[in-house]
Amino acid sequence: MFSKYKKSTGTPGAAPDAGKAEKVTTIAPAQNTAPAATVTRKAAQVSPAQVTPMDKERKRKERMGELKLDMHRVLLDNLNLSALEHASEQDLRQEISAIASEFLEERSVVLNREDRQTLTSELYDEVTGLGPLETLLKDETVNDILVNGPQQIFVERDGKLELTDINFKDERHLLRIIDKIVSAVGRRVDESNPYVDARLKDGSRFNAMVPPVAVDGSLVSIRKFKKDKLGIDDLVSFGAFTEEMAAYLQAAVATRLNIIVSGGTGSGKTTTLNALSSFIDNAERILTIEDTAELQLQQTHVGRMESRPPNVEGKGEVSPRDCLKNALRMRPDRIIVGETRGEEVIDMLQAMNTGHDGSMTTIHANSARDGVSRLENMIAMAGIEMPLKAVRSQISSAVNLIVQASRLQDGSRRMTSITEVTGMEGEVISMQEIFRYQRVGLTPENKIIGHFTATGVRSHYAERFRMWGYDLPPSIYEPVAAE
């Protein structure tokens, strides 16, 4: 199926280096690598038995990295790359293993079974996947992958960042993986276009910034795509909000209130938007607009659109605003914009005000009141000169509900506020908070102590809920005391 390994294509001069690497790890490190006085001082603090394994492990990793780099070049020269698309994983792994064995044998490099399996697996990831990142992408406990140059890779687990022992060989290795990702979705990244937003095959969100903008090496962030769709029940069980809040949100979505989900990066805005969409009736036509497709709507009638950056000549750009304008001509019942961050806010508010009730979007803001200010600022940045009162009147009539999602200092994500927009009072937008997350204190383990509670304010849309068949009990609005 594939072209066979050819010994004549081996990299000249590779054998001596490979042999040297083998000797480094199989023979105990020489004792004369440092002056005697230095060794004596260290011996008084740390025993030699503790130093040697760490030194051996570091050199073993260096040796494996050099071998993998040389073998990857050999694989690219000898594998029939055009046949890889039709090859099964098992056949490809067997071919890589066979080529690797011949490579090691020719260079007289001896590896144990575990190292051989690790090397073969990493080579498979290099050829078909994303190299060192592949292991982290398969790890279900990892939520985010953050790369700060080739030698520093962080991951987020349970809301906390931690440094991994995984790294790239050098900056060229990292750039090759970045180019592999972005070229697969028809985008590019280079010195003239040093940043890019893309998505992986599984839907994970990918962002990269390369030199010269990235000073100390390319920066990469990957927001992993959840394979299991989180519904309202899941979020309630995780403690993101309460059953009473879920009942209220169900009524709000079902009765076609226009909703904005507000929050910071990584606070769970998109997850919340996905969960809220589960309350939309299957009979409705939904159109989604995103820069990078992340939404996982569960309805049957969904039309998805994704914006596109300009090409090398600076042409062919399709902005979110272009998508939104076109969506208005496609007979939508609801329009969902993945994130509003620019001039498309004008069209979004127009859609909410002109018969597309029940539309939803997300914005970056610290609170509901800040969210309204952000909308005002985005309208101003769009270059449209309108009196402030007219802008606020437009916002107050378009937006009905603002849901605030936050990632707290202990890494937990909570729906910290649900606020209704009730209209205008003079030149000020009037708002009322219905539910909030009340923080009480902090445990010795730095876990936040708090509880969800209603504010005691009856919903401005209670009559609308009742007319649509969602007669929520008055007790849902009663404050809850801390336990």
Secondary structure in CASP SS format (residue, H / E / C, confidence):
PFRMAT SS
TARGET T0000
AUTHOR 0000-0000-0000
METHOD secondary structure of the structure
MODEL  1
M C 1.00
F C 1.00
S C 1.00
K C 1.00
Y C 1.00
K C 1.00
K H 1.00
S H 1.00
T H 1.00
G C 1.00
T C 1.00
P C 1.00
G C 1.00
A H 1.00
A H 1.00
P H 1.00
D H 1.00
A H 1.00
G H 1.00
K H 1.00
A H 1.00
E H 1.00
K H 1.00
V H 1.00
T H 1.00
T H 1.00
I C 1.00
A C 1.00
P C 1.00
A C 1.00
Q H 1.00
N H 1.00
T H 1.00
A C 1.00
P C 1.00
A H 1.00
A H 1.00
T H 1.00
V H 1.00
T H 1.00
R H 1.00
K H 1.00
A H 1.00
A H 1.00
Q H 1.00
V C 1.00
S C 1.00
P H 1.00
A H 1.00
Q H 1.00
V H 1.00
T H 1.00
P H 1.00
M H 1.00
D H 1.00
K H 1.00
E H 1.00
R H 1.00
K H 1.00
R H 1.00
K H 1.00
E H 1.00
R H 1.00
M H 1.00
G H 1.00
E H 1.00
L H 1.00
K H 1.00
L H 1.00
D H 1.00
M H 1.00
H H 1.00
R H 1.00
V H 1.00
L H 1.00
L H 1.00
D H 1.00
N H 1.00
L C 1.00
N C 1.00
L H 1.00
S H 1.00
A H 1.00
L H 1.00
E H 1.00
H H 1.00
A C 1.00
S C 1.00
E H 1.00
Q H 1.00
D H 1.00
L H 1.00
R H 1.00
Q H 1.00
E H 1.00
I H 1.00
S H 1.00
A H 1.00
I H 1.00
A H 1.00
S H 1.00
E H 1.00
F H 1.00
L H 1.00
E H 1.00
E H 1.00
R C 1.00
S C 1.00
V C 1.00
V C 1.00
L C 1.00
N C 1.00
R H 1.00
E H 1.00
D H 1.00
R H 1.00
Q H 1.00
T H 1.00
L H 1.00
T H 1.00
S H 1.00
E H 1.00
L H 1.00
Y H 1.00
D H 1.00
E H 1.00
V H 1.00
T H 1.00
G C 1.00
L C 1.00
G C 1.00
P C 1.00
L H 1.00
E H 1.00
T H 1.00
L H 1.00
L H 1.00
K H 1.00
D C 1.00
E C 1.00
T C 1.00
V C 1.00
N C 1.00
D E 1.00
I E 1.00
L E 1.00
V E 1.00
N E 1.00
G C 1.00
P C 1.00
Q C 1.00
Q C 1.00
I E 1.00
F E 1.00
V E 1.00
E E 1.00
R E 1.00
D C 1.00
G C 1.00
K E 1.00
L E 1.00
E E 1.00
L E 1.00
T C 1.00
D C 1.00
I C 1.00
N C 1.00
F C 1.00
K C 1.00
D C 1.00
E H 1.00
R H 1.00
H H 1.00
L H 1.00
L H 1.00
R H 1.00
I H 1.00
I H 1.00
D H 1.00
K H 1.00
I H 1.00
V H 1.00
S H 1.00
A H 1.00
V C 1.00
G C 1.00
R C 1.00
R C 1.00
V C 1.00
D C 1.00
E C 1.00
S C 1.00
N C 1.00
P C 1.00
Y E 1.00
V E 1.00
D E 1.00
A E 1.00
R E 1.00
L C 1.00
K C 1.00
D C 1.00
G C 1.00
S C 1.00
R E 1.00
F E 1.00
N E 1.00
A E 1.00
M E 1.00
V C 1.00
P C 1.00
P C 1.00
V C 1.00
A C 1.00
V C 1.00
D C 1.00
G C 1.00
S C 1.00
L E 1.00
V E 1.00
S E 1.00
I E 1.00
R E 1.00
K C 1.00
F C 1.00
K C 1.00
K C 1.00
D C 1.00
K C 1.00
L C 1.00
G C 1.00
I H 1.00
D H 1.00
D H 1.00
L H 1.00
V H 1.00
S H 1.00
F C 1.00
G C 1.00
A C 1.00
F C 1.00
T C 1.00
E H 1.00
E H 1.00
M H 1.00
A H 1.00
A H 1.00
Y H 1.00
L H 1.00
Q H 1.00
A H 1.00
A H 1.00
V H 1.00
A H 1.00
T C 1.00
R C 1.00
L C 1.00
N C 1.00
I E 1.00
I E 1.00
V E 1.00
S E 1.00
G E 1.00
G C 1.00
T C 1.00
G C 1.00
S C 1.00
G C 1.00
K H 1.00
T H 1.00
T H 1.00
T H 1.00
L H 1.00
N H 1.00
A H 1.00
L H 1.00
S H 1.00
S C 1.00
F C 1.00
I C 1.00
D C 1.00
N C 1.00
A C 1.00
E C 1.00
R C 1.00
I E 1.00
L E 1.00
T E 1.00
I E 1.00
E E 1.00
D C 1.00
T C 1.00
A C 1.00
E C 1.00
L C 1.00
Q C 1.00
L C 1.00
Q C 1.00
Q C 1.00
T C 1.00
H C 1.00
V E 1.00
G E 1.00
R E 1.00
M E 1.00
E E 1.00
S C 1.00
R E 1.00
P C 1.00
P C 1.00
N C 1.00
V C 1.00
E C 1.00
G C 1.00
K C 1.00
G C 1.00
E C 1.00
V E 1.00
S C 1.00
P H 1.00
R H 1.00
D H 1.00
C H 1.00
L H 1.00
K H 1.00
N H 1.00
A H 1.00
L C 1.00
R C 1.00
M C 1.00
R C 1.00
P C 1.00
D C 1.00
R E 1.00
I E 1.00
I E 1.00
V E 1.00
G C 1.00
E C 1.00
T C 1.00
R C 1.00
G C 1.00
E C 1.00
E H 1.00
V H 1.00
I H 1.00
D H 1.00
M H 1.00
L H 1.00
Q H 1.00
A H 1.00
M H 1.00
N H 1.00
T C 1.00
G C 1.00
H C 1.00
D C 1.00
G C 1.00
S C 1.00
M E 1.00
T E 1.00
T E 1.00
I E 1.00
H E 1.00
A C 1.00
N C 1.00
S C 1.00
A H 1.00
R H 1.00
D H 1.00
G H 1.00
V H 1.00
S H 1.00
R H 1.00
L H 1.00
E H 1.00
N H 1.00
M H 1.00
I H 1.00
A H 1.00
M H 1.00
A C 1.00
G C 1.00
I C 1.00
E C 1.00
M C 1.00
P C 1.00
L H 1.00
K H 1.00
A H 1.00
V H 1.00
R H 1.00
S H 1.00
Q H 1.00
I H 1.00
S H 1.00
S H 1.00
A H 1.00
V C 1.00
N C 1.00
L E 1.00
I E 1.00
V E 1.00
Q E 1.00
A E 1.00
S E 1.00
R E 1.00
L C 1.00
Q C 1.00
D C 1.00
G C 1.00
S C 1.00
R E 1.00
R E 1.00
M E 1.00
T E 1.00
S E 1.00
I E 1.00
T E 1.00
E E 1.00
V E 1.00
T E 1.00
G E 1.00
M E 1.00
E E 1.00
G C 1.00
E C 1.00
V E 1.00
I E 1.00
S E 1.00
M E 1.00
Q E 1.00
E E 1.00
I E 1.00
F E 1.00
R E 1.00
Y E 1.00
Q E 1.00
R E 1.00
V E 1.00
G E 1.00
L E 1.00
T C 1.00
P C 1.00
E C 1.00
N C 1.00
K C 1.00
I E 1.00
I E 1.00
G E 1.00
H E 1.00
F E 1.00
T E 1.00
A E 1.00
T C 1.00
G C 1.00
V C 1.00
R C 1.00
S C 1.00
H C 1.00
Y C 1.00
A H 1.00
E H 1.00
R H 1.00
F H 1.00
R H 1.00
M H 1.00
W C 1.00
G C 1.00
Y C 1.00
D C 1.00
L C 1.00
P C 1.00
P H 1.00
S H 1.00
I H 1.00
Y H 1.00
E C 1.00
P C 1.00
V C 1.00
A C 1.00
A C 1.00
E C 1.00
END
